[in-house]
Amino acid sequence: MSRYFEVLQRTGICADLFPANPAPPAVAGEPRPRVVSEELRLGPPPEGRDREEIAKLVQQVFLAAEAGARRTVLFCGVEDSVGSGRICAQAARLLAELGTGTVCLVDADGRAPSLHRHLRVENRRGLADSLIEAGPIRGFARPFAGGKLWILPAGNVGSPASAGMSSESLRARLAELRAEFDSVVLAAPPAAHSADALVLGKLTDGVVLVIAANRTRRETTRQVKDSFDAAQVRLLGAVLDERTFPIPEALYRKL
C-alpha cells in the first residue's frame, strides 16, 4: 500500500474514517541491524511526495509561529505502531534538517521498539536503561552527522514497559531531554492497547495520532481521542497513513 499520508485537522478527526479490521500483531524475532558507518546507518532521507508531506507535517506541528512553544511531541498509532514509528523517525530527521536546533528522537515503545531500525542503529542502551541507571541522558543517546539529530533507542526492555512509564525517573529523564535538546520527538505504543501513550502524552506538549487508512477502526479512534481529551492531553492532529490513490496521483493535484 502507498506510504503517502496527509495531516488531518483536530476538529472532526474521525469524520473521514471508516471501520476496518484491526492490524495483525507484529512479528517478533527480527534480526539485529548490522553495525556500519554512521552515515550509512542513517540511510537515505525521504524523497518526492513523502518528503513533501512530511515537511508539511513538520511545519504544522513544530515550525509554524503558533507551534513555537512546542518542544516535546509524541507520535503514536491508534491500533498499531507500524506506520507511526516510520513517520515519527522521518519527521525528526526533517525537523533536524529544516530547523535550527538540535533534535532527539526517543523510542518510548517498549513493547515493539522500531526507531533503531528506521535509523539503522543497534538497540543497545537506551531509554529503559536510563530509567534504572545513573549518568547524563546523552550517555544513553547516539548522535548523527553534525550532532543535530540524536536517537535515544528503547534499550533493554526486559522489564515491563508500563512500570517504567509510570515512574518518576521517566519524568526526570524527559525534563533532562528538554534541557539538553531544542526538540524531543517521541514514539509511543499504540494508544488503544497501552496506557503508556496516555502517560507520556501528559508529559509532552501534544500528541500526533497516526491512523492507518482502511485498517484503523473509526470507533477505536474516537475512543482514543476521548481518552486524551478526558486526561487533558493536547491532540495536535492526526496523520492518515497508507492512503491509496485509485486514480493517478497527478490528477489529484489538479482537482
Secondary structure, DSSP 8 states (H G I E B T S, - for coil): -----EEE-STTTTTT---------------------HHHHH-----HHHHHHHHHHHIIIIISGGGTT--EEEEEESS-SHHHHHHHHHHHHHHHHHSSS-EEEEE--SSS--HHHHTT----S-HHHHTTS-S-GGGT-EE-GGGSEEEE------S-HHHHHTSHHHHHHHHHHHHH-SEEEEE---TTT-SHHHHHHHTSS-EEEEEETTTS-HHHHHHHHHHHHHTT--EEEEEEES---SS-HHHHTT-
